[in-house]
Amino acid sequence: MFNLTFRAVGLYCYFEDLEIDGDPTQTVKEVMDKVKALQPAFDYVQAPGKAIIQSMSYDFSDSSNGPPNAMPKDKIGRGMRNEASQLGDIARIWQYYREVVVEKDGEEYPIRIRSKGQPPFSMQPLNKDEKVPPGFAIKRYNLVWRLVRLELTPEAEQALKIAYAG
């Protein structure tokens, strides 16, 4: 069992300190499936046969928690939010970021977990390449998804379309 804070930027989706069954060697996809099971208001769709997020959705309600440093909850409309990846010369794709939050002497420190490239979420362990300094204890993991806008050359646009289509 480990703790996870999950955020999907743009959906106003934020879950703090979820207790995830298993350990952080699970893939990001396995963790996402557990978040989905624990929080039915959240959903995601994977491109068929691909390690690519096609869309994410979240049903924001009065009982939802807003992320820190975000617009106050009373200013946000309630209801379903859905953001999909889009292809074209200006593409929008979902990209994930991982952090391990460590603690020492009662102070917390987030450390970004960096892996070369953006490994597919279905193959990347949540804690792969984490570097925890000696004397620090792991408090939780953070998993953040953002919809990233990319301006593509015609060649890159074609390669992305092939990646999504197969």
C-alpha positions in Angstrom: 0.0 0.0 0.0 1.3 3.5 -0.8 -0.2 7.0 -1.0 -0.7 8.9 -4.2 -1.9 12.4 -5.1 -3.4 12.5 -8.6 -4.1 15.5 -10.7 -5.4 15.9 -14.3 -4.7 19.6 -15.2 -7.5 21.2 -17.3 -10.1 18.8 -15.9 -9.9 20.4 -12.4 -9.4 16.8 -11.2 -7.5 16.4 -8.0 -7.4 13.5 -5.5 -5.1 13.9 -2.5 -3.5 11.0 -0.6 -5.3 8.1 -2.2 -4.3 4.8 -0.7 -3.3 2.6 -3.6 -3.2 -1.1 -3.2 0.2 -2.7 -4.2 3.5 -0.9 -4.4 5.0 1.9 -6.6 6.7 -0.6 -8.9 3.3 -0.9 -10.7 3.1 0.8 -14.1 1.5 4.2 -14.4 -1.4 2.5 -16.2 -1.9 0.0 -13.4 -2.0 3.0 -10.9 -4.4 4.9 -13.2 -6.7 1.9 -13.3 -6.7 1.9 -9.4 -7.4 5.6 -9.3 -10.3 5.0 -11.7 -11.7 2.2 -9.5 -11.4 4.3 -6.3 -12.8 7.5 -7.9 -15.7 6.7 -10.3 -16.1 10.3 -11.3 -12.8 10.0 -13.1 -12.3 8.1 -16.3 -9.8 7.7 -19.1 -9.8 6.1 -22.5 -6.8 4.4 -24.0 -6.3 4.4 -27.8 -7.2 0.8 -28.9 -4.1 -1.4 -28.9 -1.9 1.6 -28.0 -0.1 2.9 -25.0 -1.6 6.4 -25.6 -4.3 8.2 -23.7 -7.1 9.2 -26.1 -9.2 11.2 -23.6 -9.8 11.8 -19.9 -12.9 12.9 -18.2 -14.0 14.0 -14.7 -17.4 14.8 -13.3 -16.8 17.8 -11.0 -19.4 18.0 -8.2 -20.0 19.8 -4.9 -18.1 17.0 -3.1 -15.0 17.4 -5.4 -11.7 18.8 -4.1 -10.1 21.5 -6.1 -6.3 21.4 -6.5 -4.2 23.8 -4.5 -3.5 27.2 -6.0 -6.4 26.8 -8.4 -9.5 28.9 -8.9 -11.9 28.7 -5.8 -14.4 25.9 -6.0 -17.4 28.2 -5.9 -16.2 29.8 -9.2 -16.0 26.5 -11.1 -19.1 25.1 -12.9 -20.2 21.7 -11.9 -20.6 18.8 -14.4 -18.6 16.6 -16.7 -15.3 17.7 -18.2 -13.8 15.8 -21.1 -10.5 16.6 -22.8 -9.3 14.5 -25.8 -6.0 14.3 -27.6 -6.1 16.0 -31.0 -3.9 15.4 -34.0 -2.9 17.9 -36.6 -0.1 20.4 -37.3 -0.9 21.7 -33.8 -1.5 18.6 -31.7 -2.7 18.2 -28.1 -1.5 15.1 -26.3 -1.8 13.9 -22.7 1.6 13.7 -21.0 2.4 12.5 -17.5 4.8 13.7 -14.8 5.8 11.8 -11.7 7.2 13.0 -8.3 8.1 11.3 -5.1 7.5 13.4 -2.0 10.0 12.7 0.7 10.1 13.8 4.3 12.8 14.6 6.8 12.4 16.3 10.2 8.7 17.0 9.5 9.4 18.9 6.2 8.2 17.6 2.8 10.2 17.9 -0.4 8.8 16.9 -3.9 11.4 15.4 -6.2 10.6 15.1 -9.9 11.2 11.6 -11.2 12.8 11.9 -14.6 13.2 9.1 -17.2 14.8 9.6 -20.6 12.0 10.4 -23.1 8.4 9.8 -22.3 8.1 6.0 -21.8 4.6 4.6 -22.5 2.5 4.8 -19.4 1.5 1.1 -19.8 5.2 0.1 -19.4 6.7 2.7 -17.1 6.7 1.8 -13.4 5.6 4.7 -11.2 8.8 4.8 -9.2 11.2 4.0 -12.1 14.4 6.2 -11.8 13.4 7.8 -8.5 16.3 9.1 -6.5 15.6 9.4 -2.7 18.4 11.1 -0.8 19.8 9.2 2.2 18.0 9.9 5.4 14.8 10.9 3.7 11.5 8.8 4.0 9.0 8.5 1.1 5.7 10.1 2.1 3.7 9.8 -1.2 3.9 9.9 -5.0 2.4 12.5 -7.2 1.1 11.7 -10.6 0.1 14.7 -12.8 -1.3 14.6 -16.3 -1.3 17.7 -18.6 -2.7 18.2 -22.1 0.4 19.5 -23.9 0.1 21.5 -27.1 2.7 20.7 -29.8 3.4 22.5 -33.1 4.5 19.8 -35.5 6.3 19.7 -38.8 4.5 17.7 -41.5 6.8 14.7 -40.9 6.2 14.7 -37.1 2.4 15.1 -37.7 2.4 12.1 -39.9 4.5 10.0 -37.4 2.1 11.0 -34.6 -0.9 10.0 -36.7 0.7 6.6 -37.4 1.5 6.1 -33.7 -2.2 6.7 -32.8 -3.6 4.7 -35.7 -1.3 1.8 -35.7 
